[in-house]
């Protein structure tokens, strides 16, 4: 199929893009990487009257690291995040997860912030932001800038807290505190397919090497990324506890029970790997 007719806008500044969203937001879609939006247009799953292409906004094409964490601009591609050594050193989970996003061709065009706004419960980057307790910076002509925590940003499948007149301009991934190890792993039918289950883990240890905190986040196991605190249990028991908190559904790719089984296995392995990354 072909996309429906659409009026094209190519703003040269962020202010112009925000103005266009203020004027047409209810009938417009923002085009950045297009790796999710273009297929949806072609399949007529969405039919906006206007398309606001932000690819000229070079000031948003950055991956920056400071003492607090990593800031990713709206035009930074997944591949930019994957290749940014400074970002990996500050927040290893970013590269651990982004390298499992689809295929290199997709990562070369798709944007990390675009994936967050798309809010697909099977996508990796929303889960990373949720596990790290990150934030999105949104801008509108009506309200200026506002910051939304990950816990409040993902409100349902393909549904985020980004309003129709708001442009997501930056994602912030905080640097884990203290001695923290992380890990990401997932299982799909074919390499590059959406995962039947994916899990990211974070384990912080104290000076003696004892576990101070442990968390896991899951994709494809609910309508939004699911974060579970698993502090205070051995890895097998922690995995069982985490799996009990999930509400997977049957679909053509896997049954709910098989997804839950994957969650148990992947969580135990991931927690062990995250711990071993920082254990004395």
C-alpha positions as CSV (number, residue, x, y, z in Angstrom):
1,X,0.0,0.0,0.0
2,X,0.9,3.6,-0.3
3,X,0.6,6.4,2.3
4,X,-2.4,8.7,2.2
5,X,-2.0,12.2,0.8
6,X,-0.4,14.6,3.3
7,X,0.8,18.2,3.5
8,X,4.5,18.3,4.1
9,X,6.3,20.8,6.3
10,X,10.1,21.0,6.7
11,X,10.8,23.4,9.6
12,X,14.4,24.9,9.8
13,X,14.2,25.7,13.6
14,X,12.8,24.1,16.7
15,X,10.7,27.2,17.2
16,X,9.2,26.8,13.8
17,X,8.5,23.1,14.4
18,X,6.8,23.9,17.8
19,X,4.7,26.6,16.1
20,X,3.5,24.2,13.4
21,X,2.6,21.7,16.1
22,X,0.6,24.4,17.9
23,X,-1.3,25.1,14.7
24,X,-1.8,21.6,13.4
25,X,-0.9,19.2,16.2
26,X,-4.3,17.4,16.3
27,X,-3.9,16.6,12.6
28,X,-0.1,16.2,12.3
29,X,2.6,13.7,12.9
30,X,6.3,14.4,13.5
31,X,8.8,12.7,11.2
32,X,12.3,12.0,12.6
33,X,13.7,8.6,11.8
34,X,10.5,7.3,10.3
35,X,11.2,3.7,11.0
36,X,7.9,3.3,12.8
37,X,5.8,6.1,11.3
38,X,6.5,5.3,7.6
39,X,5.3,1.7,7.8
40,X,2.2,2.8,9.7
41,X,1.5,5.4,6.9
42,X,2.0,2.8,4.2
43,X,-0.4,0.4,5.9
44,X,-2.9,3.2,6.5
45,X,-2.8,2.6,10.3
46,X,-2.4,6.4,10.7
47,X,-3.5,9.1,8.3
48,X,-2.4,12.5,9.5
49,X,-3.3,15.5,7.3
50,X,0.2,17.0,7.8
51,X,3.7,15.7,8.3
52,X,6.2,17.8,10.2
53,X,9.7,16.7,9.2
54,X,12.3,17.7,11.8
55,X,15.4,16.3,10.1
56,X,16.7,19.7,9.4
57,X,17.0,20.5,13.1
58,X,20.7,19.7,13.4
59,X,20.9,21.2,16.9
60,X,18.9,18.2,18.2
61,X,21.3,15.6,16.7
62,X,23.5,15.1,19.7
63,X,24.6,12.5,22.4
64,X,26.1,14.3,25.3
65,X,27.5,12.9,28.5
66,X,28.1,14.7,31.8
67,X,28.7,13.8,35.4
68,X,25.0,13.1,35.9
69,X,24.2,10.9,32.8
70,X,23.6,10.9,29.1
71,X,21.4,13.4,27.1
72,X,20.1,12.3,23.7
73,X,18.7,14.8,21.3
74,X,15.6,14.2,19.3
75,X,17.6,13.6,16.0
76,X,20.3,11.3,17.4
77,X,20.0,8.0,15.7
78,X,20.1,4.7,17.6
79,X,23.5,4.1,15.8
80,X,24.8,7.4,17.3
81,X,23.9,6.2,20.8
82,X,25.4,2.7,20.1
83,X,28.7,4.1,18.9
84,X,29.1,6.9,21.5
85,X,31.9,5.5,23.7
86,X,31.4,8.2,26.3
87,X,27.7,7.3,26.6
88,X,28.6,3.6,27.1
89,X,31.1,4.4,29.8
90,X,28.6,6.5,31.7
91,X,25.5,4.3,31.1
92,X,26.5,0.9,29.8
93,X,22.9,-0.3,29.6
94,X,22.3,2.1,26.6
95,X,24.6,0.2,24.3
96,X,23.7,-3.1,25.8
97,X,20.1,-2.5,24.8
98,X,20.3,-0.4,21.7
99,X,22.4,-3.0,19.9
100,X,19.4,-5.4,20.0
101,X,17.1,-2.9,18.3
102,X,16.1,-4.4,14.9
103,X,18.9,-4.3,12.3
104,X,21.8,-1.9,11.6
105,X,19.9,-0.3,8.8
106,X,17.0,0.5,11.1
107,X,19.4,1.8,13.8
108,X,21.1,4.0,11.3
109,X,17.9,5.9,10.7
110,X,15.6,5.4,13.7
111,X,15.9,7.9,16.5
112,X,16.1,7.0,20.2
113,X,13.7,9.8,21.2
114,X,11.3,8.8,18.4
115,X,11.2,5.3,19.8
116,X,10.4,6.7,23.3
117,X,7.5,8.8,22.0
118,X,6.2,5.9,19.9
119,X,5.9,4.0,23.2
120,X,5.8,0.5,21.8
121,X,5.7,-1.9,24.8
122,X,7.9,-4.3,22.8
123,X,10.6,-1.6,22.2
124,X,13.9,-1.6,24.1
125,X,14.5,2.1,24.7
126,X,11.4,2.9,26.6
127,X,12.3,0.1,29.0
128,X,15.8,1.4,29.4
129,X,14.5,4.9,30.3
130,X,12.1,3.3,32.8
131,X,14.7,1.2,34.5
132,X,17.1,4.1,34.9
133,X,14.2,6.4,36.0
134,X,15.0,8.8,33.2
135,X,13.2,11.8,31.8
136,X,11.8,13.4,28.6
137,X,12.1,17.1,27.8
138,X,9.0,18.3,25.9
139,X,8.5,21.7,24.3
140,X,5.4,23.5,23.2
141,X,4.4,27.0,22.2
142,X,1.6,27.0,24.8
143,X,3.5,25.8,27.8
144,X,7.2,26.2,27.0
145,X,9.3,23.3,28.3
146,X,8.3,20.6,30.7
147,X,10.1,17.5,32.0
148,X,8.2,14.2,32.3
149,X,9.6,11.3,34.3
150,X,9.6,7.9,32.6
151,X,7.2,6.5,35.2
152,X,4.6,9.1,34.0
153,X,5.5,9.2,30.4
154,X,4.4,5.7,29.2
155,X,0.7,5.5,29.7
156,X,-0.4,2.7,27.4
157,X,0.5,0.7,24.3
158,X,1.6,3.3,21.6
159,X,0.5,6.0,24.0
160,X,2.7,8.5,25.8
161,X,2.3,11.7,27.8
162,X,3.5,13.8,24.9
163,X,0.7,16.1,24.0
164,X,-0.4,16.8,20.4
165,X,1.2,20.2,20.4
166,X,4.5,19.1,22.1
167,X,7.8,18.2,20.5
168,X,10.0,15.8,22.4
169,X,13.4,17.4,22.2
170,X,15.6,15.4,24.5
171,X,15.8,12.2,26.6
172,X,17.9,12.0,29.8
173,X,19.4,8.7,30.9
174,X,20.8,9.1,34.5
175,X,24.1,7.5,35.4
176,X,23.5,4.6,37.9
177,X,24.6,5.4,41.4
178,X,27.6,3.7,43.0
179,X,28.9,0.3,41.9
180,X,26.1,-0.7,39.6
181,X,26.2,-3.5,37.0
182,X,23.6,-3.7,34.2
183,X,22.6,-6.3,31.6
184,X,20.2,-6.6,28.7
185,X,18.9,-9.7,27.0
186,X,15.9,-10.8,24.9
187,X,14.5,-13.6,22.9
188,X,12.9,-13.3,19.5
189,X,12.0,-15.9,16.8
190,X,14.4,-14.3,14.3
191,X,17.3,-11.9,14.8
192,X,16.0,-8.4,14.5
193,X,12.3,-9.3,15.2
194,X,10.4,-7.8,18.1
195,X,11.2,-9.8,21.3
196,X,8.8,-12.3,22.7
197,X,10.3,-11.3,26.0
198,X,13.1,-8.9,26.9
199,X,14.6,-8.0,30.2
200,X,17.1,-5.4,31.4
201,X,18.5,-5.5,34.9
202,X,20.4,-3.2,37.3
203,X,22.3,-4.5,40.4
204,X,24.0,-2.2,42.8
205,X,26.5,-3.6,45.4
206,X,27.9,-2.0,48.5
207,X,31.6,-1.9,49.5
208,X,31.6,-5.4,50.8
209,X,30.1,-6.7,47.5
210,X,26.6,-7.4,49.0
211,X,23.6,-6.5,46.9
212,X,22.2,-3.2,47.9
213,X,19.5,-3.0,45.3
214,X,18.3,-4.9,42.2
215,X,15.7,-4.1,39.6
216,X,14.4,-5.6,36.4
217,X,12.4,-4.1,33.5
218,X,10.5,-6.1,30.9
219,X,9.3,-5.6,27.3
220,X,6.5,-7.4,25.5
221,X,5.1,-8.4,28.9
222,X,2.4,-5.7,29.4
223,X,1.0,-2.5,27.9
224,X,4.0,-0.4,29.2
225,X,7.5,-1.2,30.3
226,X,7.2,-3.1,33.6
227,X,9.8,-2.3,36.4
228,X,10.1,-4.8,39.3
229,X,12.2,-4.4,42.4
230,X,13.8,-7.7,43.2
231,X,16.2,-6.6,46.0
232,X,16.7,-9.2,48.8
233,X,16.3,-12.5,47.0
234,X,18.6,-14.9,45.2
235,X,18.5,-14.7,41.5
236,X,16.2,-17.7,41.0
237,X,13.7,-16.5,43.6
238,X,14.0,-12.9,42.2
239,X,13.2,-14.2,38.7
240,X,10.1,-16.1,40.1
241,X,9.0,-13.0,41.9
242,X,9.4,-10.8,38.9
243,X,7.5,-13.2,36.6
244,X,4.6,-13.3,39.0
245,X,4.2,-9.5,38.6
246,X,3.8,-9.7,34.8
247,X,0.6,-9.9,32.7
248,X,1.7,-11.2,29.3
249,X,-0.9,-12.1,26.7
250,X,-1.2,-14.8,24.0
251,X,-0.5,-13.8,20.4
252,X,0.6,-15.5,17.2
253,X,4.2,-15.4,18.3
254,X,4.0,-17.0,21.8
255,X,1.6,-18.0,24.5
256,X,1.4,-16.0,27.7
257,X,2.8,-18.9,29.7
258,X,5.8,-19.3,27.4
259,X,6.5,-15.6,27.7
260,X,6.4,-15.9,31.5
261,X,8.8,-18.9,31.3
262,X,11.1,-16.7,29.2
263,X,10.9,-14.0,31.8
264,X,12.0,-16.4,34.6
265,X,14.9,-17.7,32.6
266,X,16.2,-14.4,31.2
267,X,15.8,-12.6,34.5
268,X,17.9,-15.0,36.5
269,X,20.6,-15.0,33.8
270,X,20.5,-11.2,33.5
271,X,20.7,-10.5,37.2
272,X,23.6,-12.9,37.6
273,X,25.5,-11.1,34.7
274,X,24.7,-7.7,36.1
275,X,26.0,-8.7,39.5
276,X,29.2,-10.3,38.1
277,X,30.0,-7.1,36.2
278,X,30.6,-5.3,39.5
279,X,31.2,-8.1,42.1
280,X,34.6,-8.0,43.8
